[in-house]
Structure formats: structure tokens, C-alpha cells
């Protein structure tokens, strides 16, 4: 069934465009002259197959665009989140703030670690390791700051040991004491920053299971996370100095 378009407003006279519409799910449809020049289309960032572009005057958006300050989370699937690591252009940076991650505790390496056995990191998740090596070989950076309690929890000590694997495939892993993170007013949530322009905010439930990933793309909203990255990276120390 065709979606019902509702016209919001238009800056055109009698020629029919440009015009702004809404559809029932709250999204907008923009009517305007198409951008067809291949060289111009090639400049569009991450244009997916089937996506196009139209030209609209600034006054159309200024006069008829949404004005209410309502935060609508932009959630993505885990598959889409995983794809961001393959599609990034130059860097991915993470802040890890939690005292445990339930997913870690399902791995054979975690069971080896808590049993006091030597952990064979080379035999676990070879596909992930191969992807990281390939990406870093291309000059892309992967960096993390892990917040540590005093004393570190079992899960945090496991991640300190795990850092040997991350480092071996090209990641730069650093740590920061929780007391210092609080002094710096760092965010309490986990997040990734991709190419210094997109934040992937990781959602967890009360059992420390990751439940979803929220994208933040508004530059004004991204900026505080970039500032947190600068502060955390400045004060963090290499993981093997923890």
C-alpha cells in the first residue's frame, strides 16, 4: 500500500517544487531538482545503492523543517554496527566504562582466565583478528581507553590480559583509573567514535548484556564525545603499565 504524503510547505510558486512532505512514520520526503551529474554524486558520503539527491533552497528547510527539540534515537542493527568497522575511513576509538561485559563470560578464554590457566588468545576469534590486521595494515587506527576500578574487577583483569591480543593485531589499548575518569567528567556510557564524525552509543541492560547500538551523527551532539576522547587519551597510560 502506498504511503500517504502530507505536504508541510513549499517555497515554489506554480511550478511544483521544491516541497517538503511528511509520511506517517514521522520521516520527511523532499521534492526538488535531482542531482544527476556522476561527478557530483560521487562526492556524496557513503551513498547506498538506490539513494539519490535533490537540491532544495535553504529557506525551505528554515521555514518548514522540524523545530521541536525532541530526541529520537537512531538505532541500528548489530550487523550494521559490525559493518562500520569494515567501512571506516581512518579511525575507530572506544571508551570502555563498565565493570563487566556478560558476553565476555561466554568465551573459552574467560573460562581459562578465571580458572587460572594460561590463556591462548591466538586460537580465539581468528576472523576478528584477521580483519583488524588487514585494517591496520591499510593505515587505519583502532584505539581504546578502558576504565579500571581500584582494585580492578575480575572482568577488568580479564580485559587487561585480553589487551595482549588486541595489541598484537594493531590496536592501541590504554587504561584510566575510574577516579580520574570521574574527575575528568567522562561519560558513564560505552561508545565508539568512527572517523571523528559518528558516535555509536552502546546500550546495556541491568545484566550487562548489550541490547542495542544508537548512532549519533549531529555534529553538535558528537562534539562532547570528541572532547571526552581528547581528555581520556591524554591522561590514559599503556595497558601494560596498569
Buried (B, 14 or more C-beta within 10 A) or exposed (E): EEEEEEEBEBBEEEEEBBBBBBEEEEEEBBBBEEBEEEEEBEEEEEEEEEEEBEEBEEEBBEEBEEEEEEEEEEBBEEEEBEEBBEEBEEBBBBBBBBBBBBEBBEBEBBEBBEEEEEBEBEEBEEEBBEBBEEBBEEEBBBBBBBBBEEEBEEBBBBBBBBBBBBBEBBBBBBBBBBEBBEEBEBBEBBBBBBBBEBBBBBBBEEEBEBEBBBBBEEEEEBEEBBEBBEBBBEBBEEBEEB
